[in-house]
Amino acid sequence: MANVGTLPMEDRKVSLREVAEFADNLEPFSDNLREQILAPRPRKVAPIYTISELAEMCSLTRQQIQYLVTRDDASLPTGTLNGNGRSRTFTLPEVRAWVKMASDVYQTRLGNEDGNFKGKVLTTAQLKGGSAKTTTTVCLAQALTLLGRNVLLIDLDPQASASELCGLYAEKEISGEDTVLPYIYDHNIEGGLSGKVQSTYWDGLDIIPGHTFLYGAEFLLPARQKTVQGYRFWAVLRQGLEPLRSQYDYILIDTSPSLSYMNLNALLAADALVMPMIPENLDFISSLAFWRLFSDVAEDFLPYEEDKVYEFISILLSKVDYGKTSSAPVVRQWAQSAYGRWLDPFEIPSSSVMSGGALSFSTALDVVSTHSTAKSLQRVRQPMMQYARWLDDMFVKSWKESA
């Protein structure tokens, strides 16, 4: 082995201009790599559902589904007959129509002419990266659409990972103009935030995407706070979302792993907060630091937000390792002691399947039942659907009380 002391000393100085040139030179490499990763499926498509899956989502039996689709006066989607005509499959829009029309899911007043309905805003937040925050947000959005809900996802993370999971090629198809940023700069832009909404490959799920330019808000918001009298930097997004609340049952906001000015806007715009947390030592400590930091920062504008109330705060254990050497049992006890009723009885298991190349741009709900990994991913998909139903039940209670 060579003696480290004999290695030649290099000049490693790098100027800012060289960093910029390096980034420019990396772009073709990044584009080629991205194309290779996405090569098997450059465009995401929603899964096709079996009659058994549809029956489960509607709390019906296969026989009931078969009867309803063969009635002469059938008003429900009939799906597609396959093979010998015995099996029937359904698209995502067809499944959502069934859920709305044939299940016992509470029908919200979305779209009613009275104009009094307000969808709920749910923000996911976490200081530590790698906590499955983004995948949890997108999976939750998908799961809520499978309950018949119309969902808008807002990506506030400059990394735009949620946008990628929603099938948008972030660096090619999104610019800073497509994000919430133009509204942050000018509240009077035509269409407000409504003009930034895009549809996705997943029926019932729209998005306002993210982009690296979102960092610009971190300079603008504090500058205006200092120069504009009566300006409330933490309430800008809440104001922009207000018109959208009559158009969606849920607005989910995915934040970056920080407590930035934009993230503070997301936290103050929310009706409820979700914090995904991996039950490991450092992740738990980081989660505690988040609440301390949030409290310290919020102290400055607390006098203006005395009436602010979250319908609930939910700590969701994610990427849980159930192996014999896992720290999960110990950290779970710590979390129970620290968070009490905030810690909900749902856990999303870890899955090595999702980190594979072919599925790296997918979620557990993207995978069709015929895929070789479907059975493995069911252990992730099932608790996520249960969690979505629980969240929906919580908000349904609120909707009923305000009806």
N, C-alpha and C positions, 0 to 999 in steps of 0.2 A: 504493500500500500504506500502511495506517495506521501511524502511529508508535506503537510498542508503549508508549513512555513516556507517551502521553496516555490510555491505557486507564484506566477508573475502577478504583480499588482496592476489592476486596470483602472483607468479613469472612468468612473461610472456616473459622472455628472450628466444631468439631463435638463435641458431648458424647457420652458412651457411651450415654446414653438415646436420643439422636437416631439413633445407629447402630442400636440395637435397633428403633426405630420404622421406620427406613428398610428394614431387613430384613423386617419384617412387611408393609410396603407393597409390597415386591418380590415377595412370594410369589404373589399372583394373576397377576402378569406372567410370572413364571417358569413357573407351571403352564400358562398359555395358550400360551406359546412351546414348551414341551415337547410339548403336545398337537399343535401344528402340525408339529413335527419328526417326531413319531411317526405323524402322520395316515395315511400310506399303509399302515402296517402296525403298528397299536398293540400287537399281540401277536406275539412272535417265534415262528416255527415252524421245525422242523428241515427240512433239504432232503430231496428225493426223489432217489434214486440210480438211474442207468441200469445195465443189465446189464454194460456195459463197465467202469464204475467199480467195481462189485461184483467183477468178475473180477480187476481190478488189485489190489484190497485183499486178495483171497484167494489171489493168485498162481495163478489158474486162467485158462483160456481161456473165451471166450464159449460155445464149443461144450460145454465141460465143465459150465458153469452150466446151459445148456439141457438137457443130458442129466440132470443131477441133479434138476432141478425136475420133470421129466416122468416120472421113474421111479414105478412103482406104489407102491413102499414109501418114497417120498420123505418124509424126516423134517425136511427143511429148508424154511424159508419159501418159498413159490412166487411171491411178489410179485404184481403186478397186470399183466394184459395190457392193452395200449393199442392204440388205432386198429384196424388190420387184424389184430391178434393176433400180429404179428411182434415187436413191441417189448415189453419187460417192465421194470417199474420196481419199486424196493424202498424201503420206509421205513427210517428210521434203526434202529429196533429189529430189523427184519428183517436189515439189513446186519450189525449186531452179532452176531446169532445165527449168521449164516453164518461170520463171522470166527472165532467161538469154536468152531464145529463142523466147518468145512471147510478152514480155513487151517492153516498150520504154526506159528501163534503159540503160544508156550509157555503152557500152562495153569497158572495159579497155584493154590495151595491155598486160595484165598479161599472161605470157606463150609464148609471141611472140619470134621468134628466134632472133630478132635484139638485145635483151638483154638490151635495153635502158629504159625499164619501171621501175619505182621506186614507190613502195607502200608508203602510208603515215603513219607516226607515230603519234599517238594521246595519250597524257598522261593526266590522270585524277589526280587531286591533291587537297588536302584540309588539313589544320592543325587539324581541329576538328573531332573527331570520331563521328560516328552516323549520318553522313551527307548524307548517301545513296551513298557514293562514289563507293563502290564496286558493289552494285546492279546496279547502273547506268552504270558502265563500262561493266558488263556482259550483261545487257539488250541491251546496245548500240551495243555490239559485235553481239548478236543474231539478232538484227534488221538489221544490215548491211548485214548479210548473207542472210536475206530475200529479200535484194535488189540484190542478185546474187553475192555478194562480197565474196572473200576468206579472212578470218580474223585469225590473230594470237593474242592471249591474253597472255601477260607476267605478271605474278603475282609477284610483288616485295614486297608484304606485308608478313612479317614473320608469321602473323596469318593465311595466306593461305585461307582466306574466298572466294576469287574468284575461287580458285581451287576447293573448296567444291561445290560452285554453278555450276561449270562445271562438277560435277559428280565424282570428284576424292576424295577418302577417304584419306584425307591429312596425317593423322598420321600413316596410315597403308600402303598406296600405294606410298608415296612420301618420298624420302630421300634428304639430302642436295645435293647429286650428280645429282639429277634430275632438279635442279634449274639453274639459271644463275651463281651461285657462283663458280663452277669449272672454268668457263671462266674468271671470275674476278681474280681468282688466277693464271691462266695460259692461256694466249691468244692463245697459240699454241696447245691447246687440239684438238684431232682428231674430225673433224666435226664442230668445233666451237660451236656456239649457235644452229646451225641447228641440231646437234646431241641430243639436249635436248627437241626438240619439240615432243609433244604427241597429238594424236587425242582425241576428246571428243565424247560424245553421240550426240552432235549437229552437223549435217553435215555442212561443211564449216568453222567450228570453231576449231582451234588447240590451244594448250596452252603450255607454259613453266611454270610449277607450282611454287608455293611458299613453303617455309618451314622455321621453326624457325631458322635454321642454317644460313639464310640470314644475321643475325646479324653480322656474321663473317666479312662481307665486311666493316662494320663500323670501324673495327680495321685495316684491311689490307690497305684500300685505303689511309687514312692519313699517315700511316707508309711509304708507298711507295712514297708518295708525298715528304716526308722529305729526303728519302735516295736515290731515283732514279732521276738522273738529266734529266730534260726535261719531266718528267712524268706528265700527265694531268689527274688527278683522275676523273674529271667531264666528260671526253670524252670516257671512257672505254666502256660503254654500247653502245654508238653511233657507235663506231667502230665495235662492235660485231654484231649489227643489220644490218649493211650495206649489207651483202650477202642475208639476209632474205627479204630485201625490193623488190627483184625481184621475190619472191615466193608468196607474199601476197598483196592484194589490200590495206589492213589496218593492222597495228600492234598497238594494244591498250595496254597501260601499266597501270596497277593498282598499285598505290603506298600506302604506309602506311601513317597514319595521323601524319606526322612529316616532317621535312626538313633534312633528313639524307643524308649521302654521296650517297647512292644508289638512293634516290629520286632526288638528284641533277643531277645524271646521266640521270635519266628518263626525267627530265625537259629540259636538254640540248640536248637530243636525239630527242625531239619531233618537229614535224612540226606545231602542234597546241596544245593548252592546253584547257582542260575543267575542270571547278570547279563547282561541284554540291554544292548548298548552301540552307539550310533550312532557310526560311525567319523568323528567330527569332533573338532577340537582340544579344545574345552571339555568335550565329553562324555568324552573319554579322560582328561583331567586330573581331572574329577570322579570317574571310576571309581577312579583311583589314590587319591584323597582318601578314598573310602569305606573301603578296606582299612586305611589308616592310622588312621582314626577308630575303626573297628571294633576294631582291635587295641588301641588306647589304652583304650577303654572296657572291653573284655573283660579287661584286665589285672587289674581289681579282683576279678573272680570266677574268674579262671583257676585258682587253687589248688583250686577246687571242681570243675573240669571238665577235669582232667588227662587223663581217658580219652576226651574228646570227639574223634571222628574223623569227618570228612566223607568219604563214599564217593568223591565228586569235586566239584570246583568247575568250572563251565562258563561261559566268557565267550562270549556269542552275539552276533555282529555283526548288528544290526537296522537296518531302514530305510536300507539301503546304496544310495547313489547311484553309479551306474556312468557318469555323464556325464564328459565330457572335463575339466571344470573342478572335478570333485569332489576333495575332500581325502582320500577313502577310501584310495587306494593308500599314501599317506604314513602315515596313522594306522594302517592295517593293519600296516605294518612296525613301527611303535612298539609296537603291541599284541603282536605276535609276540615282540619283544625283551623286553617287560615281563612278559608272562603265560606265555610258553612253552607248556607242555602244557595249561594251563588254557584257552587259546584253541582252540576246536574248529573243524574245517573246514566249518562250516555258515554260510551267510549268508542273511538274509532281506532281499530287495530292497525298496526303497521303492515305494510304490504310491499314485499320486494318486487312483486310483479309490475307495479306502476312505475318503477324506476328504469325498466327496460326500454331500449331504444324505440321499439315499435309503439310503445304506449306512453312515451315520455310527454307527448302533447295531448294526452287523453285524461279523462277522469274515470272514476270507477263506474259512473253512470253512463259513460259513452259505450262501454263494451257490450256487444250483443250476447245473448244467451248461448249462441252456438260457438262462440270463441273459446279457444282452449283454456283461457285463463278465467272464464266466467265463474266457475265454481269457487276459485280462490278469491275472486273479487266480491263475491256475494257477502262475505264476512265483513267487508268494508261498506258495501252498498246498503245492507240491511239496517245497521245502526244509524247510518246517515238519513235514511228514509224515516226511521223512527224519530230521530231528532227533529227533522223537518215537520213531521206531524205534531210533535209536541209544541214546537214554536208556533205553528199555525193555530193550534188549539188555544195557546195563550193569547194570541192576537184576536182570534175569533171572539173570545170572551170580551175583549175590549171593544170590538166592533158592535157586539150585541148590546153592550151597556150604553153605547153612544147612539144607538139606532133610534 
